[in-house]
């Protein structure tokens, strides 16, 4: 039995197989429509989510399986004080696989240690969000035709953004990656990440102004400033509108640059950008369904001829 706690749990070769499967699902969805007949996915979300939870539910439903679970801790026995360990032991009696989101770092790992079924980390605090990273990698590979040999700018909340941290750690395994970190000083990428990049000899720059680096980017990964990660309202209000991607800034970019965003968006990308063919964040959400379908099949060891 295997779990997914972080993107590095899969080798580069295993990721290629996963992405090949996801692309085959995209091309031939009918072939997989009954692959999970009789299987049940439990979605245990101790923290609110729309995209991730519904993406998992869509993935399992499209595979012919069923879904059960809860959408916030208040509607689960956690409200009565039940531990994650006890919850997953019970869930293991009811379901075949579990996707868990939790505000505390490491909670899905605790669950995996006690679980009788595969557990997928669907986000744990500011730590990891591996299925979003798989989504990001699949999107890049599918639309750029490669993973590697590009310059990627990561913009916004690079301090608290778990999607950013997971994506950086996943991309360093590919050749020719160059990072540009775009953030205010208060939200710069943590030192442990820049220390890791220095140790591996991977080039990176830290800048404040997005306009200064737009022309050199092959990919721009926008993130929102996350209100829920701030300890006081004043700091959030001061920084929430620090970056807004608009059509004027898009004129500075390459003709084939892609704009990604893990969503939800607040106002860091103006709605006018949505019509730009380089804005692929809604396609990215669709790829999230395909990669989660592939992941469910892989962890349940289900093959489709």
Helices and strands as residue ranges (DSSP letters): G 7-9, H 12-27, G 29-32, E 40-45, H 51-62, E 66-70, G 73-75, G 77-80, H 84-94, E 97-102, H 107-114, E 118-124, H 130-144, E 150-155, H 162-171, E 177-182, G 185-187, H 191-200, E 204-207, G 214-216, E 219-222, G 227-229, H 233-239, H 247-250, E 258-261, G 271-275, H 281-299
